[in-house]
Amino acid sequence: MDNYFPKTVLARKIETLILEESTEALVSTVRHQAMSCTVALSQVNPPLPLSQRLDLANAAISSIIPLPLITPSLDRKDGAGLYIQTVQALDDLLQALVMEGPQPSMAVLQSFLQIILPWLVQSEKVHEQARALGALSRLLRFICRFPELTHVAAFSMSGQLMGALGLVCMSPAQELSTGAAEALHYLFRVLVRHRSTKHKTEKILRDLQKHFRAEWFANIQDLTMFFRKYLTPEERADVIMETMEAMTSASKHNVWAASRVLRMILRSSLPDIGKVPEIVEYICHHMNRVTEAVAQETIRKVLPLLAQTHTDEVIQALFKIHDEAPRGSRKPWEILASFPKGCEVILGHLLKRLTPQQQSRGQEPGCRTEISPLIISSFMAEGAAEAAQDQHHVTQWVDPISSTVEALKTLMRSTGYSDHVSYVQKLGGWELLTKPERYHKGVALLARAMVTKNCWHVRPVFSLTLSILQEPGHGNHLTALVFITELLQSPDVAAIVDEVAVRTLASWFQCAEPAAVRLLLRAVEILARHEHTGKQLHALQPYVLSCCYSADGGIVAEAFHVLQGLVRQLTWQHAAAFLIQLAFTLGPFLEEESEHLRLMAFEIYGALLAKVTRRVLVFPLRHQVLNLLVLLVLHLEDANVSVAQVARPALCRTATLMGWLKLRAIFAEKDIWTILSTLLKQEEGKALWFLTQSVMLFKSPQARIRQAAVWFAECLCSKGRWGALTTYPDTPEGSGRRPCSGAQLGTAPETSRSESVLPARTAEPARHEVADPSHTADDGRGRRAPLAGRRARLAQAQTCSQCPGAPGRDSQSSVFL
């Protein structure tokens, strides 16, 4: 055609004619004829360029939609007919211009919809909205006729179109709601044909046909389904943006409709969403424009839901908004703080982001930035996201710990815990938190404040901190143990300690860090103070006993301290097995070189005997009590006066349990020589057993006890098995006695196999780390004792302390009473 007259020039002339027509009234056929010419012009080559097609479509749409309302009547019959012809010409024009060859172009369709849609959304006149809706609906119906379309991937406004039509479906004007339902139906058909698998297409189309021109609720249900299954993340964001924009409308009906649609979309978990920063920015900048309570409640749910699935983008958007907002603006963080779940997700994500940052810098676990993530994680349930801001903007000139502490104080005050802040301040806890060498004490004070002030968050904080311990590779386990140990002082926390918590704590007893084991022992001690924790203590008691064999003297002392508390708290009825096992465990420690540990061992043993009655003194506890009899007597000469003072009541209690009433009076008042003489006279049938115990004390670290043991064994051997002891080492008669030989001390008179001395038995291996014999351990008084020798003494003493006939021993090699 260009050979006769340029096609573009002719199209521009037609566009001018259309634009020159008045929009005040429809009085001529110029529009109709111009659009018909354009349709014919589009059928000849070359095709019109895209820009000119858009100009023609825009001119036609803006010339027809603003026309005044034309109502059919007898006197205006011609005008109504002309209007119908003009509208039909517009449809023909749009359908002709959208074609590219034999198929419609979705890219051109999107451009046309972008021209029509503002008339539907922004116009306040119903007849203009109806005309825009009709043009849009008929154009989509035309597209549905073609099984193949071009530039399908370029069509990206399905979400915007779906959101706008969904809102109009709920319009009180019947004409608009029906037209929007039809348009939405055709949009769904387009999406199904080109975004679903072929074997599902027909079924979905049949189901859609059932809802054609249905009530708004059915249409919104279909919209929700298509929102999740057929829209891209960016298109879903467009739907949300359309509904939120409608919430700022002055029309109450529009606000109600938008709230209803958005609630339907957010009813279940939110799928992948695009344009998250734009959504967050819109919420923060337009929240004040939403006045309806229902709309405010609905729009406030969007941010926490986005935070759960798009945490990074939400955080970055909030930081950007906060930086640009006036100082003191906290609206975004307040929205998150009102939803603890969303807040927890964001702070947990920040914690994960901080951990690799520390590792990448090559920091040690004890570095001062370690405290910051754990404090934040411990207060996740407190519902405040403001602390995350200071953590995200970590720069070299900002101290992350100081920033975190200040943020935490602000967070606690803003959530109603000002008294907690003051309490920690009074105890100096905030200052401790900023010092790397003392920050664990600060963490302990922080947890103690929660318990002292009856903070209702202690239970969720305990559960959260316990989850940290369930990750073996977590770098903050020591801080978590500090927090948990203090929180266990709360009865509410003790009540929720279940099997999982006990199993988690028990697993950390194998930790190589002495500080961690000490915290666990303290946790057991605190747990024992609460009622109804017997089941939990029963599971942890073996781990406490295993700590007695640790190579670290501090852990052994702490374990003894815990055992003292347990013996005081427990009753024989509920803890008989543990107390019997403890009696056997204590045997080697009654000869411990460390005076402090030896005294504690005697105190625990005395307290244990106080729990026993004659009725329950049966095998194997009876044999163990008798095995320790000579040891108790000889330790009346202990170098530590306190040990001697504790040993005498234990002796008296032993006599009471055994029914030795006469001996009890002797044990209470006499010296060891009188006691040994009287004991052998009354219980001469146990002489061989007494000899065995004496021989085992030849290696006692105390010279006075070795001397007494050798003297007692000498007298037993010189008098024979049944001889009575009548001379004393400090009398003239005793001084003239010839000492027995080493062979005599080491062997008993010939006896049957059933009366022979017990064979050696290997001591139970320690539950803690196996120490190098070259290492040394603290003896409790600041001195260092060789661990190899100490281990050997423990093994040998434990061998002697095992009762005759114990499980695993040869019954023929037992000593019978």
Beta strands, then each sheet from edge to edge (+ up, - down):
strand 1: 99-100
strand 2: 103-104
strand 3: 776-778
strand 4: 784-786
sheet 1: 1+ 2-
sheet 2: 3+ 4-
end
